[in-house]
Each structure stands twice: as C-alpha cells, then as structure tokens.
C-alpha cells in the first residue's frame, strides 16, 4: 500500500488533496472505522480530510490521543481507548487508535494522521511503520514544493 500512496501523491501538489486520497486509500484497503487528518491551525487541531463517520472538529493541544501525539511529537498507539487518560470519544465505536504526527523540516508538528479501529488492539507496530512511511511521503512532497 505504501507504493500506491507514493504514486497517488507523486503528481499532485496540493496537501489537502493528497490527504484526502491517502485517507481514502487507507480506509478502503484496511477497513478501519475512521481515517483522517487534523491540521494545526491557530493553536489547535482542526479537522481535515477524512473517511468515516462525523468526527470531532477541534482538539486542544495535549488533549486526547491526537492532542497528546501533537504535544509529544511522537506516534501513539492505543490498544484500548477506554484506558487512555483523557480520551476524546468522537465515536462510541472506536476501540483502538493510532495517531502519527506530521512534522515539517524544523521538526514542528503541522498535522496528525488519526486512525480509529472498532476492534481492541487492532493496530500493530507494522501498521505504525507503514503509516509513518506514508506520512513521510506527504511531508517530503511538501518540502519539495516549498523548496522550489
């Protein structure tokens, strides 16, 4: 799937369009409950392109899994969201979650990829590796475009 992600973004310069296609690619191929992006805007995470049921629109820095991944600038995998302190329940069907931060060339988090599964402990270190790779493709594309 990572080669398919790379080919999807190769010819497109718009980050939002690429996020939309990546969300659809992951959702269609892996069947997770919710797949999408939150972008850092004016000191909070704001809902971006996604696939799945309606979602929380804004998330505060350090709150929930997304806000914590943003604050700590690291990927967080949660086997059971009910055991995560401060979890924000956008959907009662979400049981496990992974959030991958997207960092610019200065290491600043500019967005996060958020994936929710309806199954407990459904996200593995293998998922983490591939999702971090896909996020890397998106950020490398942005760096290329900003350099030209």
N, C-alpha and C positions, 0 to 999 in steps of 0.2 A: 504494500500500500504506500510506502514512502516514495517509491519511484513514481507512482501515479500522482501523488501530491506534488512532487517536484515538477512533473510535466504540466500539471494544472496551472501552477503559478508562473511557469517559465515565460509565457508570452503576455502576462498581464501585469501592469504597473500599479494598479490600484489596490492598496492594502485591504480595504473593506471588501472589495470583490473577491480577493484571494481568501480572506477569512470566511466569506460566505460559502465558497466552493469547498474549502477544507472542512468546514462544519458538515456539509452535506456528504462529503466523501467518507468521513469517519462514521457518521450516523448510518449511512447506507451499508457500509462494509462491515461494521462491527455491531450495529444494532443497539447501541446504548440508549438509555432513556432520554438523555439530554446532552447535546454537544454544542458548545458555543464559546464566544469570546466576550470578555469585558474589557473596555478600554479605559485607561487612566485619563480622566478629564476633571480639571478643577478640583483636585484633591480627593476624588472618589472614583470607584469603578462604575462605569456606565455600560449598560447592556449594549452589545454589538451584535453582529451576525450570529444566528444560532439555528439549530434544528431541534424541534421538540415542542413540548407544551409551553405555555406562557411562563415567564421567568421573573425573578426579582429584577427591577430596573436599575437600582443603585445599591452599591455596597460600600460601606465605610472602611477606611484603612485599618487593618488589623482585626476586622470582624469576620466571623465565619471562616470557611476554608479558603475562599477566594481572597478575602482581605488579609488573611494570615500569610498565604503564599506571596502576596504582593509585599507585605511588610517585611517578610523574611527573605524575599528574593530567591525562593527555592521551591522546587516541586514538592507538593504534599500529596500523599496517597492516604486515603482514609478508608479502612475496611468496613467500618460501620459508623455512619454519620451521627447516629444517636449517641455515640460515645465521644464525639468531638465537642469539646467545650465551646459554647457559643455558636454552634452550627446554625446556619440560617436555613430554615426549611421552606424553600420555594415550592417544593412538591413533596407531598407525603409519600410518593412512590420512590423517591431517591433513597438508596440504602448505602451505596459506597460512592466514593468520589475521588477524582484526581484533578489537581489544578497545576498547570505548568505556566510559570511566568515567562513573559516575552521581554527580553532586555535589549535596550539599544546599545550602540557601540561604546557608551560610557558605563554600561552595567546597570542603568536605571530601568526599572520595570515600567513598560509603557502599555502593557495589556496582559491578560491572562487567558489561557485556554482552559475551560472548565468542562469536565465530563462527569455526568452522573449516571450510575447504573441502578437498576431496580433490584439488583442482587447484592447480597452482602459479600464482601471480599472478592469482588469481580474484576478488580484492576490489579495487574501484576507489575513486577519490575520490568518485564518485557514490554508491556504497554508503555510504561514510563520512558524507556529507551526510545521507542519509536515515536512517541508523541513529542519528546524533547527534540528529536531529529526534525520532525515536521515543523515545529515552532522555529527551529534554527533555519530551516529553508525560508520561512516567511521573513525572518529578521535579516538574513543575508540579502534577500531580494530588496528589502527596504534600504539597507546600507548601500547596495549597488546603485539604486536610484538616487539616493541622496548625494552620492559621490560624483554623479555625472551632471 
